[in-house]
């Protein structure tokens, strides 16, 4: 997935330094106590740190609080919620400006009906997301939630065949790999697209990147799903707290604005910086061009924030 994300970023003409630390099958408890993980975190000043925990621990039980207390392979009690909070507190102590993204994904195909009668893949994903919401609402947490599982469900609803366990060597169009738990190529790419939108606040639609074993039509479809899912998830992903929200000014002609509590502003039309547009509001006036506008802001500490594109249809005043 990180390699796929690099390809999308490159196709957009952007640059990103992407690295990862893997603990196969492990939970955040493993990474919290892993010196190699912390060495990686301390290595650079990261803009974002994505925490992809073992999703099994977020959907194992129905109760929200109970699901954050599990037993590891050594039969030892592990406080998952407590460790997640310690992890984010320790990261932010090193760099208060870093943005943490929780990877809210999927789990076992079909859920666990033997434990939860009537369970399904969609219900299991819903439990995962509910637990991430619960964790993110704890005092002092309030990070970002990447709605990968929600995008997964969107694909299931649109194209049910994608959620079936594939035949050997047939994962190109499938959400699941052969084991019915790990991602097929489609889900890995879908995850990369969601992360691109979450980080850069741009649409991946139309970018000419290429991914092995994914057709051009599937590539385009997954980009569309990722973009729309993130746009539809502002109510729980906490994105509004991490990016300036652009609105149209009702009392000004062809004008847009954002909040005035940032230290600096730069407005863009499509991808071009607008000369002199460095205030919290931008009035295009008679020279207005219909299209996508966005703003990049910085706080007093120099941390960068990007808005999502705002489509402004220019009004022409009649004489």
N, C-alpha and C positions, 0 to 999 in steps of 0.2 A: 504493500500500500504506500509506504513512503516513496518508493521509486516511481509509482504511478503519479503521486502528488507532484514530484519533481518535474515529470513530463508535462503536466497541466500548467504548472507555473512557468516553465520554459516556453510553452506555446503561447502564453499570454504576454511574453516579452518581459517578464518580471524575474527577479532573482530571490532565491531563498536558500538559506543554509539549513539543511534538514539532517538530523541524526537520530539515532534510536538506541534504546537499551531494551533487550528482550529477556523475559523470563518465562519460558514456555509453560503454560498451565498454572502460573503463579498468580498470587493476588498482590494487592498494593502492600500488604504486610512484608512480602519478600523484598520488594523494591525499597521500602522504608528502611530496612535493615541491611541493605546491600551497599557497601562502600563504592563499588564500581558505578552504581547508579548515581550516587551523589557526586562522584568525580566528574561524571558526564554533565550533570546539571551545573557544576561550578566551572566547567571548562570555558563557557562563553556566556555572554549576556544575551539570553534568549528573549525573544518577544512573546513566544507562546511555548507552553509545555503541555503536551497532550498526555493524559493518564488513561490508558486503556486497561482497565482492571479485568480480572476474570469474571465475565458476565454471569457465570453460574451462581455466584454468591449474591447476585442482585435479584434473582428470580426463584430462589430455592424454596421460599416459603411465601405464604400470602401476607403475613403481617409485616408492616414496614419496619418497625423497630427490630423485631426478631430476626429479620433477614440480614441484619448487619452484625450478627454474632454467629460465627461458624466455627467448625472444628477442622483443623488442617490435617495433613497426612500423618502427623505424629500424635494425633488425638489430643492436641492442645487447643484450648479455647483462644480464638483470635477476635478481638473487637474490631470489626471491619470499619465501622463508622468512626470510631476513635482514631484508628490509624490513618484513615483518609484525612481527618482534620489535622492530625499531627504532620502528615506529609505536606499538606498545603501550607500550614503555618511555617514549616521549616523552609519550604521553597521561597515563600514571600519574605522571610527574614533575610535570606540571601539577596533577593531582588524584589523589593516591594512593587515594582512596576510590571513584573511579568504577569501574563494572562494565562490562567490555567483552564484547559478544556477537558471536561469529562466525556469519555467516549461511551455514549448510551446506545448499545448495540442490540444483538439478537442472541438466541441460544438454541437449544435442541429443537430439531424439526418435529413439529407436532406437540411440543410441550411435554408435560409429564402427567398424562391422564391417569396413570396408575397411582399417583399420589394426590392429584387434584382432579376429581371427576369432571369431565367436560372441558378439560384443559385443551389448549391449542397453541400453535406458534404465536398467533396474534396476542392471545391473553398473556403468554409468557413475556413477550416483548413489552406489553403494557405494564407488567409488574416491574420489569427492569427500569423503565422510564419513571414509573412512580417512585421507586426507591432513589433514583438520582435526583428527582425533584425534592424528595424529602431531605436528602443529604444537603442539597444546595440551599435549602431554606433554613439550615441550622445557623445560629448566631455566628457571625464572623466568617461564613463560607462564601456564598454568593459568587461562584465562578461561572463559567460558561458550560452549557450542555450541548454536545453535538448530537443532533437527532438522527443518528444513523439508523436506529431501529425503526423510527417513524418512516424513513425513506424505504426501508426494507418492506414494511407493510404496504406502502403505496405500490411498490412493484408487485407484491402478492395480489393486491386487489385488481390491478390492471392486467396482469399476465400470470394467472395462477400456476402455469406450468413451470415458472421460474423457481418456485419454492419446493419443487419435488426433488428428492435425492437423485442425482444424476447417475447414469450408467458409467462404467469405467471410461476414462478419457473423454468425458463429455461435460465439462464444467464451464464451457465458454459462455453459455447463456443462463447459467444457474446461480441462484443465490447461495446454495449449499454445496460444499464439497462432498466427496463420497461418504463421509462418516455422518452426514446429517447434522453437523454441529459447526465445523469450521467453514470459512467463506469460500465460495466458488469465485471464479475470476470476476463475475459480475458484481458481487458484493464488495470485493476488494477495491474495484474501480469506483463503485458507488460511494464507498467510504472516503476515498481520496477526493472525490468531487465535493462531498459534504464538507470536508475539512478545508478545501480550497475556498468555498463560499464563507465558511465561518471565519477564516483568517483574513482573507483579502477583501471580503464584502463585495465581490464582483461575480458576475454570471460566467460560468464556464461554457455556456452555450455558444457554439460556433468556433471554439478553439480547435485548431488542427493538430492535436496530439494523436499519437498512434499507440495502441496497446495490443500486444500479442494475444491472439485468440478471442478478441472482441471485435465484432463487425462494426462498420461505420454507423449502421442504423442503431445498433445496441448502444454504442458509444454516445450517440446523440440523445437517445432516450434516457440513459442514466444521468447525463448532465442535466436534462430538463427536470427529472425527478428530484435530484439533489437541490437544484436552485429553488424550485417551488416549495419543497419541504422546509427548507430553512426560512424562506419568506413567511410561510404559514405558521412558524413555530416561535415567533417572537414572545409569545405569552409565557413560555416556560424555559427558553434557552438562555435568558438573561442578556441577550444581545443588546437590548436597548440601553443597558447600563455600561456597555463597552464601546459604543459607537454613537457619534452625534446623529440625531434624527432630524432629517430635513423636512420642512413643511413649506407650503405656499403661503405667502403673505397676502391676506385678504384686502388690505387697505393700500397696497402698493402695486403698481403696474409691472407685471412680469417679474416678480420678485420672489425669492425664496430665502429661508433663514433657518438657523439652528439655535441652540442655547448659547447664551453669551458668557458662559463661565469658563471658557478655555483661554489659554494664554496667547495662542496664535491660530490663524485660519488661512487656508488656501482653497479657493474654489476651482473646480475643473468642469469643463464642458467635454463630455466623452472622456478622453484620456489626456486632453490638453489643458495645462494650467492657464487660468484666465488672468492676464496681467492686471495687477492692481486690485484684484478681488480678494482682499485679505481681512475682511471684517466678518462679523458673525452673520451678516445678511448680505445678499447679493441681489442687486436690481439690474436686470438686463435691459429694461426699458425698450426703446424703439429698435435697438439692435439685437433684440432677443432671437435666439435660434432654437427652434423646437428640437428637443432631444434629451439625453440623460445628463444630469448635473450631479456632482457629488462634492463633498468637502472633506479636507484632511485637517485635523486640528492637533494641537499639542497642549499638554498641561504645563504647569509651572516647572515640573521636573523633566520636561522634554519628552515625555511619553507620547507616542503617536497614536491617533485614533482616526479611523476611516469610516465615513458614512456609507450606506448603501446608495446605489444610483436612485435619483429622483427624476421621473420623467416630467418635464415641463413643456406643456403645449402653449406656445406663445399666443397672447391675445393681441389682436390688431385693433387699435382704437379707430373708430370711425369719425370722420370729420363732421 
